[in-house]
Amino acid sequence: MARIEINIRGLFATPVAAVELPDAEARNAELRRLILERRAANPSVQASNAGGWHSDRALEEWGGARVGEILAAARQVANRMTADRKGQPVYPTWTTQAWANVNGPGDANICHYHPGSFWSGTYYVDDGGCATDPALGGEFEMIDPRGPGPGMYAPALKFAGEDGASVGSGETIRPRPGLLFLFPSWLFHQVRPYRGSQLRISIAFNLGLAQHPGQDESVLS
């Protein structure tokens, strides 16, 4: 039989971007101090956190210049990941909302999404040892938006190719200081229980639109 040429495309992909921010050691030392001081003086907000401490969503106001650096980097990444319906680059005026999370032994974040935003993301201040010891857990897990997929019928099978391994399940990101990543706000995600004895500290944020570009061209630069 003659060789059959097959054209395979990965349709409906979900973009997730990751970047290592420079000057992480100095930035994280300042942020760790600020966040833990805030935690000592303020009770936790109850959101997705199962245990742990969740700050108010005004981190951009009390977090200082270092939080501003993180959000500026997030907006740059978002601009590179966003286009109009014709595929042309757009540069929206992003609105931002940010908060801090501190997880100790046994703490986690339940599965959730972030309504009212376009991009969401996380920056790691302290991994609590997760980066070098997988036994400590604390991974950030993103759930396949297609649902359980073929795993319901044939759990031993997957789609061919590198991106097919997690079909019907999830992908994880292991925390490490200085790592910033963005994902669509509608993507279900969670933080697995942290089993270390230290503190896992992260900053979460949302990027939204003051107005949709199609409604008012003034949001484009």
C-alpha positions in Angstrom: 0.0 0.0 0.0 1.3 3.5 -0.9 2.2 5.7 2.0 -0.7 7.9 3.2 0.1 11.5 3.9 -1.8 12.8 6.9 -2.2 16.4 7.8 -2.9 16.7 11.6 -3.6 20.0 13.3 -4.0 20.6 17.0 -7.3 22.5 17.0 -8.8 24.4 20.0 -5.4 24.7 21.8 -5.3 26.6 25.1 -2.5 29.1 25.3 -0.4 29.1 28.5 2.7 31.3 28.7 5.6 31.1 31.2 8.5 33.4 31.8 11.3 33.7 34.4 11.4 37.3 35.6 14.9 38.7 36.3 16.0 40.1 39.7 13.8 37.5 41.4 15.8 37.0 44.6 15.7 40.7 45.6 12.1 41.2 44.5 10.9 38.1 46.3 12.7 39.1 49.5 10.8 42.4 49.6 7.5 40.8 48.6 7.8 38.0 51.2 8.2 40.6 53.9 5.3 42.7 52.7 3.0 39.8 52.3 3.7 38.2 55.7 3.4 41.6 57.4 0.0 42.0 55.8 -1.0 38.4 56.8 -0.1 39.1 60.4 -2.4 42.2 60.5 -5.3 41.0 58.4 -7.6 38.0 58.4 -7.9 35.8 55.3 -10.5 36.4 52.6 -12.4 33.2 51.9 -12.2 32.5 48.1 -10.8 29.3 46.5 -8.4 28.8 49.4 -8.9 25.6 51.4 -6.9 26.7 54.5 -4.0 29.1 54.0 -4.3 32.9 53.7 -5.8 34.9 50.9 -5.3 38.6 50.9 -7.7 41.3 49.8 -7.6 42.1 46.0 -5.9 45.4 46.5 -2.4 44.1 46.4 -1.5 46.5 43.6 -2.1 49.3 46.1 -0.2 48.0 49.1 2.4 45.8 47.3 4.6 48.7 46.1 6.8 48.9 43.1 7.7 45.2 43.0 4.1 44.2 42.4 4.0 46.9 39.7 6.9 45.2 38.0 5.1 41.8 38.0 1.9 43.3 36.6 3.8 45.3 33.9 5.5 42.1 32.8 2.1 40.3 32.8 0.6 43.0 30.5 3.5 42.7 28.1 3.0 38.9 27.9 -0.7 39.4 27.5 -0.2 41.8 24.6 1.9 39.2 22.8 -0.8 36.6 23.3 -3.8 38.7 22.2 -5.0 39.5 18.7 -8.2 40.6 17.0 -10.5 38.3 15.0 -8.4 38.9 11.9 -5.2 37.8 13.7 -3.8 41.3 14.0 -2.0 42.4 17.2 -4.0 44.6 19.6 -2.9 46.4 22.7 -5.8 46.8 25.0 -5.9 49.0 28.1 -5.8 46.2 30.6 -7.4 46.5 34.0 -5.6 44.7 36.8 -6.6 43.0 40.0 -4.1 41.2 42.2 -3.9 39.3 45.5 -1.5 37.2 47.6 -1.8 33.6 48.7 0.1 32.0 51.5 -0.2 28.2 51.9 1.2 26.3 54.8 1.2 22.6 55.6 -1.9 20.9 54.2 -3.3 24.0 52.5 -4.7 24.0 48.9 -6.9 25.9 46.5 -10.0 24.2 45.2 -10.8 24.1 41.5 -12.1 27.4 40.1 -12.0 29.9 37.3 -11.9 33.7 37.2 -15.1 35.2 35.7 -15.0 38.8 34.3 -11.4 38.6 33.1 -9.6 37.7 29.9 -6.2 36.6 31.2 -5.2 35.4 34.6 -1.9 34.4 36.1 0.4 33.6 39.0 3.8 34.7 40.1 5.8 32.7 42.7 7.4 34.5 45.6 8.4 31.4 47.6 7.9 27.7 46.5 8.2 26.3 50.0 10.7 23.7 48.7 8.3 22.4 46.0 10.7 23.0 43.1 13.3 20.6 44.4 11.1 18.0 46.2 8.0 16.7 44.2 6.9 14.9 47.4 5.8 18.2 48.8 3.0 18.7 46.3 1.7 22.2 45.9 1.5 22.0 42.1 -0.6 24.4 40.1 -3.0 22.2 38.1 -4.9 23.1 35.0 -7.9 21.0 34.0 -8.5 20.0 30.3 -11.3 22.3 29.2 -12.6 19.5 26.9 -13.7 17.6 30.0 -12.9 13.9 30.6 -12.8 13.2 26.9 -11.8 9.8 25.7 -10.7 8.8 29.2 -14.3 8.0 29.9 -14.3 5.2 27.3 -10.7 4.2 26.8 -8.6 5.4 29.7 -5.5 3.6 28.4 -5.5 5.7 25.2 -4.4 9.3 24.4 -4.1 11.5 21.3 -0.8 11.0 19.5 1.8 13.7 19.9 3.4 15.6 22.7 0.3 17.6 23.6 -2.0 14.5 23.8 -0.7 13.0 27.0 -3.0 14.9 29.3 -6.2 14.6 27.3 -9.2 14.3 29.7 -7.1 15.1 32.8 -4.8 18.0 33.6 -1.4 19.6 33.3 0.7 20.8 36.3 3.2 23.6 36.8 5.6 23.1 39.7 6.2 26.4 41.6 9.6 28.0 41.6 10.6 31.5 42.7 10.5 34.1 39.9 8.2 32.1 37.6 5.3 34.1 36.0 2.7 32.4 33.9 -0.5 33.4 32.2 -3.6 31.4 31.1 -7.1 32.1 29.9 -9.3 33.2 32.8 -12.0 30.6 31.9 -9.6 27.7 32.4 -10.4 25.6 35.4 -7.5 25.3 37.8 -6.5 24.4 41.3 -3.5 24.1 43.7 -2.8 20.7 45.0 -2.3 20.3 48.8 1.1 21.6 50.0 2.8 19.0 52.2 5.9 20.9 53.2 6.7 22.5 56.5 7.4 26.0 55.2 5.3 28.6 53.4 4.3 28.6 49.7 3.7 32.2 48.7 2.3 33.3 45.4 0.7 36.4 43.8 -2.4 35.8 41.6 -3.8 38.4 39.2 -6.5 39.1 36.6 -6.3 41.1 33.4 -9.6 42.5 32.1 -10.7 45.1 29.6 -12.0 48.6 30.4 -14.1 48.1 27.2 -14.0 45.5 24.5 -11.9 46.6 21.5 -14.8 46.2 19.2 -16.9 48.6 21.2 -14.4 51.5 21.4 -11.3 51.8 19.3 -9.8 54.2 21.9 -8.7 51.2 24.0 -6.1 50.4 21.3 -2.8 52.1 21.2 
